[in-house]
């Protein structure tokens, strides 16, 4: 019986100390959202197409890695998602056409489920289904308008 009383006494005196100690509960928790993960500077680092294409008409699919066909002047382009749902396209250090502006702007939006990204720039609309999004990598798919039945999967890496 003495052990039970001793245990209860220790529990009564120790519990306020344990309850009173905590981490900084006053620090606000900032939620990580799809919007906040998207904001920042991105560079395309991959693009595949499925089903693959028979580019030489011999009946054999010879193109699935669409990114491999890009010029160096396309591979260094940047996409900058900004607050206020503004997107900036930067030509990077290597411009394919010196007459092109260094930057152009558009808008971006997400559907209510945060699973579809829509980008509008210069009258062109691109709709990407978000496959995965981390703080460093974005993978999205889109159906090719100019190649019906083809799906492009694009990988962007945060810079």
C-alpha positions, 0 to 999 in steps of 0.5 A: 500500500505504501508503494501505491501512495508513493507512486501517486504522490510522485505522479501528482508532483511530476505531472504538472512539470511534464504537462508544463514543459513543451516545445514552442507551441506558439510558433505558427505552423505554415502549411505546405500547399500545392501552391507554395510548392509550385512557387519558384523557379523551375527548369524542364529536365525531362519529357517523354511521349507515349505511345512513342513515335515512328519518326521515319515511317519504318513501322518501328517506334524510335522516339519516346524521349522527347527531351533528347530532341530539344536544343540546348537553347530550349533546355536552359529555359526557366519557368518561374511561378510567382505569387499572384498566379503570375508565371514568367518564362525566361529564355535562359542564357541561350536564346534560340532566336535572338529577336525573342524577348528574354522574358514573357509573362502569363498566368497560372491556376489550379483546379479546386482539387489542386490536381490540374495546373493550367498555364496561359501565355500569349494566347496559348493554354497548357493544361497539366495533370499533376502526377507528383509534386515535391519541393524539388520535382514536378511531374505532369502529364498532358495530352498533345493537341498537335499529336492526337492520342499522345501523352507527354510526361514532363519533369521539372526540377526546382532551381 
